[in-house]
Amino acid sequence: MTIRLLSVKFYLLIASVFLIVASMAMAEPTRLTFLHTNDLDQMSGVKGHGGFAELATLIAAEKERSPNAIVTFGGDLISPSILSGLTKGTQMIELMNAINADIAVLGNHEFDFGPEVTALRVAESNFPWLGTNVYDQDGKIAVNAESMVIMEVAGIKVGFFGITTPETVYLSTPGSGINFGGIKETAERSIKALKEQGAEIIVAMTHMAFSEDIKLAQEVKGIHLVLAGHDHVPATLVENKTTVLQSGANGMYLGVVDLDVEYVEKRGKKRLVVLPSWKMVPNRGVEPDPAIKAIVDKFEGDLDKELGVAIGKTAVSLDTRRSTVRSTESNFANLIVDAMKDEVGADIGFTNGGGIRGDKVYDAGTVLTRKDILTELPFGNVTVMVEVSGDDVREIVETGVSKVEDVAGRFGHYAGLSFSYDKTKPVGERVSDIMVGGAPLDPAKVYTVATNDYVANGGDGYAVLKGKKQVIDKAAGTLMATTVMNYIQKQGEVSPTTGGRIKAQ
């Protein structure tokens, strides 16, 4: 009898084990899907690549595949573009609302029109903007943004925090009343707070250098996913068990991250297991969403009526590609600085490559329109003239090549000035053979420099210019785009060249 009873218990034990194993085998993890874009300041694609209406189609398809989808945006929406220069970005908010975005992080270009405009655009959004490290003078989260957000999706609590690059103070115009907290400190504090509020999955939404995203994943524990923006690179990697994704720019790719989430019990303890997978969906040749296309067409139709006016012709191919204007001499950049120097009669014309935004090549023979120039110079900057010493000129030129290996926007272009540089040398010691007006730079001489008001006030790292005497200030100056348009109209046909102004050793 005793033996029989033990056998029954044994069989019951075996049966219960099989039931547990079977239930474990049948259980599936919960899939959370993140549909991510960043740096989306243009409404339409280029040659069938990109575009808001097409992006909406891709998002709808991914939502059909994975119902637990969250639509995220990595910053830089309301600027720069021609239309945003006129509307201050209202059309971009309307479009982002139309595709039902769920959450976004502030980018540096959200501040291009000042913090008051940023606050208005954030208030008009049907989704929250994260500004976890963006504070006003009272230490509160600024411009109507949120510090942190928790969403419950399929029973899983997903916690979000956002980091905007502290370099925004000189990359844009946030004003003296806006402060940006440190990256690591913000992340560690946010993770702790989100977990205390019950967040199970932690997502950092960032707008900063991609190298900083990787560093964040390396140094800060507890982040499952970093959804990034700022550097315009379509890239995904896993660092220290943290998935990091950035989807390029202007909707040319839809970044998709699936997180398969489940709790596994071992020795009486539950452990969260997160398995990531990802893909980069190209937005090329996609059928546009009709409703979104109608919004885009309306805005572009209004814009074309205003800006389709011809101003002149180019006899040569013009190169405004991002990779060119941020790293080497560009004939289009030379056209700009020639126009600025000519308009105010300065010794030197100077502008930063990051202010040139068309990212294209114009074929020889192209008839240039107002729209073309405003596409290239969308920020609404004004041509000003400052007085600086020869030593200041040297510092300006050194600053211009201080981050050339990073393809940074501060790369400088000049009229009336030439120089050589060696990027293998330490920052601040790279430049040699500076010539102004055909003569060697005189450290003690006072020179006049035609530039844009943004860098004249210390923007893009040009601290040397802040506080310098402005012979022509913003109030008295001409819109930079108008300066260039007037110059082209006066010439009738332009044929700018390269060679001799910037020599890389």
N, C-alpha and C positions, 0 to 999 in steps of 0.2 A: 504493500500500500504506500509505504513511504517513497519507494522508488518511482511508483506511478505518479505520485503528487509532484515530485521533483521534475519528472518528464513534462508534465503539463505546464509547470512554471517555466521550464526551459523553452517549450514551444511558444508560450505566450510572449516570452522575452524576445525570441527570434522574430515573431510576427510583428511586435511593436517596433523593433529595429527596422524591419523592412518597410513598415508604414512611414517611419521618420525619413528613411533614405528616399523613399518614393516621393514623399511630399517635398523634400529638398530638391529632388531632380525635376519636379514639375514647377517649382517656384522659379520665377524669372525676375531679374533685377528691374528696377524702375529706370526707364531711359529719359533723361533730360537732354533737350537739344537747344543749343545756343546758335542763333543765326546772326552773324556779326559783320558789320561794315564799319568803316572809319574814313575820315578825311573826304567827305562827300559834299563838295561845294558846287558841283556842276549838275544841272538838271538832266542833260542829255549826254549820250555816249559820243565817242569819237570813232568814226568809220565802223559802226556796228559793235563797238566794244564799250560796255558800260551803259549808264542811263537809269534813271529812277523808275520809269515805267517797266523796263525789262527786269530790274531788280525785284519789283513787286511780284512778277510772275515766278521768279525763282523762289522767293519767300513762300508763296502760296503752295508751290510744289513740295517744298520741304516740310511745311506744316501738315500737308496731306500724308506725307511719309511718317512723320513723328508728331503726334498731337500735343505732346508736352514741350512745345517749342517756345522759346523766349527770344524776341527780336531786340538786339542790342546795337548800340552805336558808340564808336570810340572817339568822338570829338572832332571838331572843325567842320561845322555845318553852315553857319550863317555867313561865312566869309572865307576866302575871297572869290568874287565873281563880278562880272559886269553888272548884272541885275542887282546883286546884293549891294553894290556900290550906290544904287539908286533907292532900293527898298530897305536896306539895312537887314536883309535876311528874312523878311516875312514870308517870302515864297518857299523858302527851304523848310520852315516850320510847318507850313501848310502841307507840304509833300510828306514830311516825316510823320505828321499826324495821319495822313491818308493811308500810309502803308502800315499803320497800327504798330509803331515802335513801342516797345515796353519800357526801355530804360536807356539812358545815355550818360556820358561823362563829359564835363566841360573840356574843350580844347583851347589852345592859346588863341585861335582865331575867333572864338566866341567873344573875345574882348576887343576886337579891332575897331568897333565903333564906340568904345567906352563902356564902363560897367552899368550905366543906366540902361543902355540899349540891351545889354546882356540880360539884365533882370526882366525887361519887357518880353524878350523872346522866350525866356524860360517860362514866364507866366502864361504865354500863349500855347505852350506845349501840352499835349494830352498825356504826357509821360513825364516821369521825374528825371531831372538832371542831377547827377552826383557831383558834388564839389567838396569832398571830405576834407581836403587840405586848403580850401579857399575861404579866407576869412575877411570880414570887414573890420573896421577900426575898433569895434567893441568885442572882437574875438568870436563873433557869431558867424555861422555859415552864410556866405554872401550871395547876392544876385538871385535870390529865391531858389537856390539849389538845395539839395538834401545832403545830409551827412552820410546816412546809411539807409538801405532799404532791404526789407525781408519780404520775399514772395513765397507763398506756399504753392508748389506745383506737384500735382499727383501725390499729395501727402508729404512731400519733402520740402523742408524749409530751406530756401536758398537766400543767403545773405550777400548783399552787394555793398562794396565801398568803392570810391573813386579817387584817383590821384591825377591832378593836372600839373604838368611840368612847372617847377618853380622858375624856369627860364622865361615864363610868360611875361615877367616884369619887363624884359627887354625885347621879347619876340612880338609883343603886341602892346596895347595901350590900356591896361587895367586901371591905371591911375594910382595915385599915392595912397588911396584909402583901402586898397585890396592887398592882402598879404597871402603868401603861399607857404604852407607848412612843409616840413621835411618828408621825404619819401618813406624811409624805413620806419620812422617814428609813427607816421600816420597809419601805415599798414599794421604794425604790431598792436597799436591801440584799437584799431577798428576790428581786427580779428577777435581780440579779447571781448570787446563789447558785443559783437554779433553772436558769438558763442554763448555769452551770458543771456542773450535774448532767445536762445534756442535754435540758432541757425545750424544746419547740418552740413550744407555745402557752402563754401566760401569762394566768392568770385571777386577778383580785383579788376575794375575797369580803369584803364590807365590811358593817359595821353602824354607820352614822354618818349625819349630816345629808346629804341628797341634794346640797346645794350643795358639800359636801366631796368627794363622789364626782366631781362635774363638775370641781372644782379638781384632784383627783388625776389625772384624765384629761388635763387641760390641761398640768400641770406635770411629769409623770413619763412618760418614754418607755418603750416596751417592753411595755405591757399591751395585750392584745388584747380583753379582756372584763372589765368590772366587774359583778359580780352583787351587788346592794345590798339593804339593809334599813334600818329604823328610822323613816322618815318616813311610812310607810303610803300612799305614792303609787304608782299604777300608771303607770309612765312608762318610755320608752326613747328614747335619743338616741345620736348618734355625735359624739364630741368628740375632735379630734386623732387620728383614725383608731382611737379606742377606743370600743367599744360599751358603753353603760352602761344597765343594766336593773334596775328594782325593780318588784315585782308587787303592790303594794298591801298588804293585810293580811288575815289570817284566811281564806286560801284562796279569796278571792272571784275571783281571777284566777290562772291558771297562766301565768307568763311563759316564753316559748319563744324561744330564740336558736339559730339554725343558723349554724355557721361552716363554709363550704366552703373546705377547705385543700388547697393543692397547691404543689409545687415547680416553678418554671419556670426553664429554663436559658437564659441569654442571654450570649453571648460567653464561653462556657466557665464561667460562674458560675451556681450554683443560687441562686434567690431564692424565699423563702416568700411566697406570695400567700394572703391570707385575706379572703374575701368574706362579710360578715355579712348575715343577714336575720332578721326577728323577727316575733312576733305576741303579742298578749295574749289568751288564751283565757278568756272569761267562764265562771265556775263557777256557772251558773244553770240550774235545771231539768235537772240531770244525774242520770242513774240511778246510785244509790250502789253501790259495790262491796260485795257481800253480806258478805264476811269482815270487812272494816273496819267496816261498819255494825254487825255483831254486837258488836264490841269497844266501839264508841261507845255502843250501846244499854245494854250491861251497866253501864258507868260512870255513864251518866246515870240509869239506873234506881235505882242505889244512892244517887245524889245526891238525887234527887227525894224519896225516902223520908225523908231527913234534913232537907231544906230546904223542903219544900212547905207549911210551916206559915204561915198568915195572921197578920199582925201589925197590920194597920190598913188604912185606905182613904184615897185621895187624892181630894179634891173638885175638884182642878184638874189640868190637864195638866202633867206634869213633864218637863223637858227636860234630858237628860244627854248630849246629843250632844257629841262631841269638839270640834267647831268652836265650840260654845257655851261649854263649861266652860273652854276655854283662851283665850277672847278677850273674853268679856262676862259680865255678871251672869246667873246661872242660878238659877231658883227651887229646883231640887233642891240645888244647892250651898249656897244660903241655908238650906235645911232642915238640912243637915249642920252648918254652923257654928252655927246656932241651938241645935242639940242639944248640941254640944260646950260652948258657952258656958254653957248652962243646967245641964249636968251638974256642972261644977266651980265654977260661980259666978264666972267670970272677967270681967274688964272687956271683953275682946275675944275673939271666936271667929275662928279663921283656919285655912284649909287651902288646899292647892295644887290647881288644876284637874286636873293630871296624875294625881292619885290617884283620880279618878272615871272608871270604865272601861266603863260599860254601853253608851254610845254609842247611845242610843235615846230615844224619847218614850213616856211612859206616858199613856194617855188618861185624862181625868177619869172618876172612878168606878172606876178600877182598884183591886182588892184587892191590896195589897202583901204579899209573902211574905218570909221570911228569905232565900230564894234571890235575890230581887230586890236586896236591900240588899247581900248578899255579892257579887253580880255587879258592883254599882257600886263596892264598896270591897273588892277582893279581896286586898290586899297584907298583911293582918294587922297593920296599924298600930294603935298604941295612943293613946288620948287622954291627953295630958300637959298640964301647966300650967307656964309659965315666967314669970319676972319680967324685964321689960325697961324701959329708959328711953323717954321720948317720942322722943328722937333715934333710938333703935333701931326704934321703931314706924315712923317715917318711912322708914328704910332698908328695912324689911320691905316696905312698900307700894311703894317705888320698885323693889325687886327684882321684885315681882309683875308690873309692867308693863314691865320692861326688855327683854323679848323678845316682846311682844304681837304684833308684826308677823310673827313666826315661828310663831305659834300654839303657843308652848312650854308645857310642862306646869307651869311655875312660876307661871303666872297665878294671882293670889290672890283668894280670896273671904272675906268678913268679916261678922261679926255685931257690933253695937255700935260700928261704925266706918263712916264714909263718906268719900269723897274724889272729886276730879276729876283727870283726867290728859289730857295732850296728847302723843300718840305722835310728833308731828313734832319735838318737842324732844329734846335730847340725853339719853341714858340717865343717870339720876341726877338729872335736873332736870325730870322730866315731871309730877310730882304737885303738887297744890295743894289748899287747903281741906280738910285732914284734920280730921274731927270724931270725937270719941270720947265716947259717951254723951251726945250732944247739945251738947258743949262743944268749943271749939277744942283741938287737940292741944297739950299742955304739954311742951316739950322736956325739962324737968328732972324731970317726974313719973315715978314708977315705976308701970307698968301690969302687970296680969296678963293673959296670953294663953293661951287654950286652943287647942292645935294638935295635930298628930300627931307621934309620936316621930321620924319620918323627917326632917321639916324642922326639928324642934327640935334635931337633931344636925347641922344644916348642909346637909341634902339639898336637891336641886333648885336649888342656887345661893344658899340662904339662910345664907351663912356668918356673917351677923350674929347668928344664934341659937346658933351653936356655942359651948359653954362657959357659956352663961347659966344662972343658977340655976333648977333645975327643982323647983318647989314640989311638984308631983306628977310623978314620973318613970315610966318604962316599967314598972318593977316594981310600982308602986302603981296604975297606971292601968288603964282598961277598954279592951278591944278597941274600936276606933273604930266598927266596924260594929255592935257591941252598943250603943254609945252612941246611935246613930241608931235602932236597933230599939226600944230602951227608950223613947225620946222619942216615936216614932210610936205605940207601944202605949199610952203614957200619954195621948196626945191622942185616940186612937181614930180620928179623921179629921183629916187635915192639909190645909192650903191655902196653902202658901208663895207669896209674891209676889216680883216684881222691881221695881226702880225706886227710885232714891234712894241706894243704897249705892255704886255705881260709875258715875261720869258721865264719858263720853268726850267731849272737846271737839273 
